[in-house]
Amino acid sequence: MFARPGEGEPAALAEAYATLRETPGTQREHPTALLAVRAAGCGHLPAALDLIARLPEDDFNGRASHAFRALWITVTGRRGAVVRVRTGYEPALSGR
């Protein structure tokens, strides 16, 4: 089940984004990431991905982890940690 925005959430996101735009560029990274997670939490994946694209281009780990987290939240509706599920199958990495 996909998360859906509640009443007033799109307006709250727009207001938070307007505040973010007024923040000096050197102080935007963390608030941008938080807003991306918030957008994903209300089911607004396009906004989350747009915000993630605004994170520093040289921080591939940050972008990737926030993108995965946004997708996880949007699809599962859960903000908690991603749990690795053991399937019993482990691919052979050594070629044995």
C-alpha positions, 0 to 999 in steps of 0.5 A, a space after each residue: 500500500 502506498 502512502 497518500 498525502 493527508 489533508 493539508 500535507 501538500 500545503 505544509 510541504 510547500 510552506 516548508 519548501 518556501 522556508 528552505 529556499 530562504 535558508 542560506 545555501 551552505 545550511 540547506 543540505 540537512 533540512 533538504 534531506 529531512 524535507 525529502 523524507 517528509 515528502 515521501 512520508 506523505 506519499 509525494 515521491 516526485 517532490 522527494 526525488 526533486 529534493 534529493 536531486 538538490 543535494 550536493 552532487 559529489 555526495 553519492 552516498 547521501 543521495 543514494 541513501 536518501 533516495 532509497 529511504 524515500 522509496 522505502 517510505 513511499 512503498 511501505 509507509 514505514 519510516 523505520 530501518 530497512 530489515 534484511 530478510 534472509 531467504 536461505 539463498 546466498 550468491 556464491 561470490 568466490 566462484 566455488 
